[in-house]
Amino acid sequence: MSVHVQARRDPIGAPVLELDTPALVVDLDLLERNVERIARHCQERGVGWRPQSKGLRVREVARRCVEAGALGITCAKLGDAEWFADGGLDHILIANEIVGASKLERLLALRERADVMLSVDSPDGLAAAGAAARAAGTELGVVLEVDIGLRRCGVAPGEPAVALGRQVQETRGLRLEGLMAWEGHTLSVSDPEARAPEIRAALELLVETAELCRARGLPIHVVNASGTGTYRVATTVPGITEVQAGGGVYGDRTYARWGVPVDFALTVAATVISRPTPSRVVLDAGQRAMSIATTLPWPKDLPNVASVAVHVEHCIVELSEPSATPRIGDHLELVAGYHDTTVCLHDEIYAARGGRVEAVWPVAPRSSFR
């Protein structure tokens, strides 16, 4: 049995526009600018930053956030937390419920090498976590996930959250650290000026719940919320102690559409493979290389783009007027439409500065989705 091994030229030092395509690229200058922007914003407002890593998926990027002042990272899945912890990132909030014996066993193993907090939203969930912690002879830090309007996971705010917090306090093996919520439903409000009061109203439910818990004698140190789309408002709400804004370090067209200041650091390099008409450009990057989940990717530095359509293996760019360029074989970069569902399509990311590759970083494998 023969195994085909693809020969590949060392990309270090190579121009981005000579990479084999499609290729995921991050511009280091723009990445660093985005990291510094979020870190400075949080520091100036006295709010901690614990970036959500589900879209970052790259240890080197997470490390840069921590070096800029982040408290640690937030992970959406246990597998993400394991992968980042294996890379030395050891202050982790798992912003999701951990259910099932095998996952709790993995969580306790992870607890031996990283400082981990998990979220719970039910008596059954916390009872199972407490039993697993007691059996392992350890203690787990817990935040209560509170539903402040997203209608996904979460205990109801107010008295139901107090009752659940009291159960955590009474469960040996668990230690109540605080509350967590995500006000993502507010992003459906298209006008940023109308969206801001909706964000504040949702987060005030969380803060009021934290205050009620404290009044009932429960220790609430962490009040965690907010993503990149909402963090600039969230950091003005008194009582929010930390935000999860993570994807803004890459920047993408979704955040720009939401009115968040970002630099477009994340792109997908592609090659022109066909010019069927003077106004049509066909590229070799499709949905298996870049997501169309919330916003279409868009060609960078290509004038007169009228429309973009992304098929499974092709991207079709229609120009508003005929042009002889770009030619077949030319390379283009497309600004990512949404990083969360683009980075996970790749095994590696090319870190570039000044148009040349400085490093190649591994992306968290698909096994981390578990």
N, C-alpha and C positions, 0 to 999 in steps of 0.2 A: 504494500500500500504506500503510495507516494503522498507526501504532504507538500502543498504549495506554500512557499514562504515568499512573501512579497519583499523585494529589495527596496529600500527607501534611503534616499540621500539624507545625510545629517542636516536637519533644518536650522540648527543654531547659526545665526548670522545671515541666514537667507532672507531675501525680501519677502514680505507677506504675499505680494502678488506673484510669487513664483512657487507657492505651496501647492502640493497636490490637493485637489479640491473634490468635494466641499470640505472646508476646514473651519473650525471654531477658533476665533481670534479675540484676544483682549488687548486693548491698547493700554499699556502700563501707565502712561502719563495721565490718561483720562480716568483710569481706575483709581489711581492715587488721589486725583482731584475729588472724585466722588466720595472716597473713604474719608478724606479730610473734611469735606463739606458736612457729612452727617455727624462725624465725631465732634466737630467744633460746635455744631448746632446743639447737640445734646449737652456738651460740657457747659456752654454758655447758659443753659437753662437749668442746670443742676439735675438732669435726668440721666439715668444710666442707659447704656446701649448694649443690647444683647442680640446681635444680628441673627435673623432667621437664615439658616444655612440650606434650606431645601432647594433653593435655586442656585446658591453659590456653588456647592458641590465640589469645591476645590480647597484643599487644605491651605495652600499658600495664600489664597485670597482671604480665608478666615483668619489666618495668622496676622495678616496686614491690618485687619480690623482690630484685633486684640492689641497689636503694637500701637495702634492709634488711640487706644483707650477703652475699647469695648470690655465689658465685664466678663464676657465669655461668649458662648453661642447658644442659639436656640435650634433644636432639631425637630423635624416633623415626624420622624420615624426612629424607632430604636436602632435600626440598621445604620441610619445616618450617624447617630450618636456613637455607635461602636466604631465606625470608620474614621470619624474625626478624632475620637479618643486615641485610636491606634496611631494617629499622626501627632499626638502630643497636646491636643486641645482638651483640657480637663475640667472646664467649668461649663456645664451643659444643662440647659432646661429642655426636657422633652415635652413639647407642647402638643401632646396627644395622649389619649388613654392607652395604657398598656394592659392588654387582656390576654389571658391564656397562660397555662403553666410553663410552656416552653419559653415564651417571651419574658415572663417574670424571672425564670432561671437565668436568662441572658442578661436581664437588667441587674440582677444581683452580682453577676460576674463582672459586669461593667462598673458597678459601684466600687469594686476593689481597686480600680485604676483611675477613676475619675470622680469628681464631685458632681453628682447628678441629682436633679430635681425632676419629679414626674408630675403630671397633672391627673387629677381624678375629678369625676363629676357624678359619682353614684356610690351608694352604700356598698353594693356588690363589688365594685371596682376597688374601693379602698380596703374592704375586708380581705380580698384576695392578696393585695399588695402587702398588707400588714402581716398576714399569715406567712407569706414568702419571706419577708424580712426577718420575722422572728425565727423561722426555721434556719435561716442563714446566720443568725446571731448578730444582726446589724440593724441599722435604722435608715429609713429613706425620707428625704425631704420631699414635701408635697405642696403643690399649689392647687387650689380649687379652680377649675375652669368654670367661668360664669357666662351664661348666655345673655348678652346685652343687645340682642336684636338680629344676629346672623341666622338664628334658628338652625344650628347645626348641633354640635355637642354643647354641653354646659348645663350646670345647675341654674335654676332661676335666681335672679338677684334678690337681695333682702333676706327675709327670714329663712327660706329654703337653704341659702348658702350658709347662714349661721348654723343651722342644724347640721349640715354636712361637715362644716368645720369643727363642730363640737365632737362629731363622731371620729374625725381624724385625731383630735386631741385624746380621745378615749381609747384609741387603738394602739396597743403596744407595737413597736416597730416602725411607726410613722411619726413624722415631725411636721407640724403645719408651718409653712413658710410664708404663705400669702395667697394672692388671687391672680388669675390670668384671664384675659378676654381678648376677643378680636372683633373689631367694629367694621369688618369688611363690607357689610351690607350698605354702609353709607356711600361706598364708591359708585353705587348705581345712580347717585345724584350727579348729573353731568356738570352743573354749574358749580365751580369751586366756592363761590361766595355763599351759595345756598347749602353746599355740602358741609361747610365748617360748623354751623350750629348743630347739624345732625351728628357730626362726630363728637362734639362736646356733650350733647345730650346723652349719647350712648355711654361715653366714658364717665359721665357723672353718675350713672347707675352703678358702675363698677366702684368708683370712689366712695359713694354713699354706702355700698355694701361693705367695703373695707372698714369704714368708720363704724358701722353697726357691729361688725365682728369685734372690733377693738373694744367697743362699749360693753360687749358681752364677755369680755375677758379673753378673747382669742388673740394670739400673737400674729399680727399681719405685718411682715417686713417688706414683702415684695408685692407691688401692684403693677403687673406687667400687661402691656397691650400694644397694639398699633404696628402696622407695616409701613413700607415706604410711601404708600399712597396717602397715609393719614398722619405720619409722625410729626409733621410740622405744626399741626393743630394739637395733636395729643400732648406735645411737650409744653403746651400753654395751660393744660388742665391741672390745677393744683391737686396733689395726691397721687398722680401717676409717677411711679418711681423708676420705671424702665420701659423702653420701647424695643420692638423687634426688627425695625426697618433694616432689611438686608439687601434686597434686590437692587436698591438704588446705587450700590457700589458698582454694579455693571452698567446700570442705566439702560433703558430700552424705550421703545416707542409707546408702550402702554403707560409708563409713568409720565412721559411727556404729555400724553393725551389727558392724563389726570391733573396736569398743571404742576407737576413736581419738578423742581430744577434738577436736571441731571445732564451729564455729558455722556454721549453714546459710546461707551467703552467696548461693548460687546458686538461683534460682527461675525458674519459667516462669509468666508471667501468662496467665490464660485467662478467657474469658467464659462465663457460664452461658447456654446456648442452648436448653435444654429442661428441664422439670420434669414428666416423664410421670406420676409418682406423688409423694405427699408425702414419700417416703423416697429418691427417686432424683434425682440432680443430674447433668446432662450438660453437659460443657464442650467448648470448641472446640479443645482441644489434645490431639493424639494422638501416635502414634509418629513422625510426621514433625516433631514439635516437642520431644519428650522421650523419652529412652531407657528401656527396661525391661530392659536387658541383664543387670544383676546384682541390682537392687533396684527395686521400684516407686517412682515419685514419690508424694508424699503431700500432700494439701491442708494449707496453712498456716493456722492460726487458725480452722479449721472444726471445731466440736465434733461428737461422736457419729458419727465416720466408722467404718463397719463394714467396708467393703471398697472397693478401687479396681481398676478394669479399664481398660486402655488399648488402644483400637483404633487404626486407622491415623489417623483424623481426629477421634476422639472420646475423651474420658475420662469413664467412668461411675463416679460416686461413690454408693455406697449408704450411707444413714444408718441408724444403729441404732434410731432412732425417728422418726416423722413430724415434719416441720418446714416452716413456711411460708417459711423463708429457707434459703439464699439464693434470690433471685428471678431470673427471666429477665432478662438484661441486667446482672446484678451481675458484678463481677470478683473472681477469687480468684487467689492464688499457690499454686503447687505446689512443694514442695521437691524439688530434683533427686534422682533415684534414683542416678544414676551420671554424673559430669560428663564423663568421657572420651568417651562416646558420646552426650552431649546437646549440648555446646557446638558440635560439628562440624555439627549440623543447622541452624545459624543463620548468617546473614551478618553480624549485628551483635549487640552486647550493650549493654543500657541500664544505665549505672552510676548508681546512685541513693543518695541519703543522706536520711534522714528521710522516706522515702516519695516523694521527688521526684527527677526525673531531672537529674543534673548533667552527664552526657556520654554520647555514643554512640560506642562503640569498634568498629572493624571486627574481625571474626573471620577468621582465616586461611582463604583460599579452598580449595576442594576440590582445586585443582591442587597444593597443598602436600602432598597425600598421596603424591605420586610421589617 
